[in-house]
C-alpha cells in the first residue's frame, strides 16, 4: 500500500487539492486509489500519534485506522491533503529557520503506516508572501512576538528540504513552487493521484478559475478545443497566454505590509528564494515539478 501526504505549505492550497481529488473520486476509487477528506483523518491521526508516543504503529493499529477512514476495500494508494500536517501556521517561523520542525513532523506521520510506501508532496512558497499570509490569519500572535528578532531573510527553504531529506532518505519527496501552480496544476494533481495523462481530469482548471476572469477560462477552453493532441507544453502555453491577458491582479499580486519591511527587503528575499529553488530543483533525491 502507498500513502501520499500532501502537506501544504501554508497559504499554497486552501484545500483546492481536496476539492479536485473529490471531483475525480469515481475514477480514483475504480482504480484502487482513495482520496481522504481532512475530516476522515482529523481525529484518527492525532489519537494514534498520541498513543504511539513516537513508536511505529503495529499492524493491528494500522488496520484500525484504515477501517475508521476508508470507504473502499483494500485500496493500493491513499491520498491525504491538508496544510495542518506541517503544524500551526505561525510555527513555520522559528530561530532555527523556516519549518524547522518539518523533518520531525513528517517522520512522525511516516510512523502511522510503517508497512506502507510513504510519499510527501509540498508546495514551496516565497518566504515574503508566506509571512504575509501567516500574519493575516486570525489568531496569529503579533509580528514582533513571532519574529522575536529573527531576520526575515534568514528564513530559507534549502536547509529545510535538506533536513527533510536527511531525516527521511527512503521516502519519495515531490516539490514545486506555489508561484508556478497555475501553470502546472494538472501535473501536480496527476503526480499525487497517479492519474495517466490520457485520463480526463475533472476540475483541472480549478486553480486558474480563482485567478482568471471568466473570459480567461473561456479563452483556455476554446484554445484547448482546437488542439488535436494537447501536449503539456501546448497547454502551458495556453494557460500562460490567458494569464497574461485575463489575470485578476487582485488575486495574483500580494501587497506586503509587514512592520519594517521595504520593497528592497521583499526583492532581496525573493532573490534568495529563487536561489534556493534552483538548488532544490537540482537535488538528485527530490522530484521537482517545474513549469
N, C-alpha and C positions, 0 to 999 in steps of 0.2 A: 504494500500500500504506500501511496505517496500523500504527503500532507504539505500543502503550499500555504505559507503565511504571507499575505500582502500587508505590509506594516506601515504604510504612510510614505513619507514623513508628514508631520502636521501641516495642514494647510495646502496639501497637494491633491487630495482626492475628494473629500467631502462626501464620501460614500457613493461616488459615481461608479466605482468598480462593482460594488454590491448590486447596484441597480442594473448595470449592464449584464452581469452574470445572471441575475434573476430573469432578465429578458430572454436569455439563451438557455434557461434551465431545462427545457424539454429535451433539446439536443444533448446537453451535458449528461443528464440522467440516463438517456438512452445509450450513452457511450461509457457508462460507469464512472462518471465524474459528478460529484455532488458539491455545489456551492452552498456554504453555510451563511446565513444572515447573522449579524452580530448577536441578536437575541438568543440564537441557538447555543452559543458558547459563552455568553456574558457571565453566567453563573457557574457553568461547568468548569471552565479553566481555572478561575481563582480558587474554587473549592479544592480542586485536585492539587494545585500547586501548594496550597496551604497544608494539605495532608501529606504531600510528598516531602516537604522541607528540604528540597534540593536533590533528593534521590530520584532515579528514573522510575517511571510508572511500571507496575507489574503488568503482565498480560491480562490479568483479571481487571485491573483498573482501566486499561485501555479499552477493553470490551464494554465496561460500564459507561465510560464517556461516550463511546461511539453509539451505544444503544440510546443514550439520552439525547444525542444531537442529530442523528441521521434519520432521514425519511426513506432512503433506499437501502437495499440489502447488499452488503459487501462491495461498496464502490472501490475502485482501484486508485482513485485520486480524490482528495478532499481539499476544497478551497476555502480559506478563511481570510477575511479582509476587514481590517479596522485599524485606525491610527493609534488606538489605545494600547496596542501591543508594545509601543515604544514609551508608554507611560504618560503622565500628565504633561501637557504642552510646555509649561514653564520650566519643567525639569530637563528639557532639551539643552538648557544652558547651565553650565557649572564651571568652577575654576579649573576643572580637568578637561574642559573642551566642549565640543558640540556632541550631544548624545553620548556622553561618556559612559552611561550605563547600558547602552545598546548591546554590547557584546554579552553582558551578563543576562540581560532580559531575553535575548534571542536564544542563548544557550539554555535558559530555563524553559522556554517554550519547547525546545527540542526534547527535553526530558519527558514531556507528556506522551510522546509516541516513539519510544526508543526502538520499536520494531519497524518503523516506517522510514522511508526516504523523505527527509525534511528539506524543504526549499524555502528561501526567503526572497521576497520581492520588495524593493524600496525605491521610491522616487526621491532623488536629491532635490534640494531647493536652495536658491541663493540665500545665504545667511541673512542678508539685509532684508529681504521680503519675508523670510521665515520669522525673524524677530518682530517685524511689523505685525505679522499675523498673530504671534503669540501674545503680544501686548494689547491686541484688540479683543482678546477673549475675555468674557465675563469670568471673574474670579481670579484672574492673574494678578499677582501682587504688583505693587508699583515698580516701575523701571529701576530705580536706584536699589530697591531691595533685592530684586532678582539678579541684576548685573553685579552688584556689590564690588565694583571696581574692575570687573572683567573687561578687557579691551575687546570691543566687538570684532576687530579684525583678527583676533586670536581664535575665533570660532571657525574651524576648518573641517571640511569633510574628509580629506585624505587620511588623517590619522585615525578617524573613526572607522572608516572602511577597512583600513589595515588591521585595526584592533579586532574588528568583527571576523576578518579572515583568520587571524591568529587564534581566536577563540573557537572558531567553527570551521576548521580547514576542510572537513569532509562534506560539508553541506553546500548545495547549489545556492549561489547568490546572484540575483538578477537586478540590475540597476538601470536607471535612466534619469534624465533631468526633467523636472516638472515643467520647466520652461519650454520643452520640446513636445510635451504631451499632446497638444492639439494636432500635431503632425503625425505622431506615432501611436496614437491611442489604439487603433485596431491591432497593431503588432503587440502592444503591451498586453491587451486582453487575450489575444491568441496564445501568447507565450505562457501566461498564467494558466489559462484554461486548456492548453494543448489542443486548440481547435485548428485543423488544417486550413490553409489559405483558400481552398476551394469550397469551404462551407460558408454559406451566407451568415454574416454576423449581424444580429439584431442590435439596434441601439449603437451601431458603430460610429454614428455622428453625434453621440450624446455630449462629448466633451466640447465639440465645436458649437453645438447648439447653445451652449452657455456663453460663448464669446462672440458669436456672429449674429447679425441681424437676420431676419427671415430671408431677405434677398440673397444673402450669402449661402444659406443652406439650399435654396432653390438653384443657385448657380452650381453648387457642387453636384447636386443630383442630376442636373441637366448635362453637365460635362461628363460625369461618370457614365451616364446612359449612352453616350456616344462611343464609348470605348468597346471595341470587340473583345479585347483581352486586357483587363485592367491590371497593370503591374503595380507593385508597391511604389516604385519611383514615380509613375504617372499619377497615382492617387495623391502622393505627397505634393506633387507639383500643382494639382488642382486645389488641394487644401491651402497651400501657400498663396495661390492667386486669390482665392476667396478671402483669406485673412487680410491680404494687402488691400483689398478693395472694400470689404464689408465688415471689418472687425469693429466691435463695440469698444471704444477706447476706455470707457469706464470699467471694463472687465479685464483689460489686458495691461493697463498701467496702474502701478501701485504708488500712491503718494506716501512717502515715508516721513513721519513727523515725530520721530523719537527724540527724547531730550538730548541736546548737544550734538545731534547729527547734522552734517553738512552734505552737500552734493558731492564734494570731494571724497568724503568718507564712504558714501554709497558707491561711488565709482571704484574706489580702492578695494572695497570688499568684493565687488563684482569681478574685478580683475583677478583677485586671489581665488575666487570661486571658479573662474574659467581655468586657471592653472590647476586647481585641484581636480576638476572634471577631466582634463586632459590626461593627468597622471592616473586617475582611477580607470578611465576607459582603456588605458594601456596595460592594466594589470592582467596577467595571464590567468588568474584564478577567479575572475568575475565575468559575467555576461553583461555587456553594456549595450543597451538599445539606443542607437544614435539615429538622428533624422537623416 
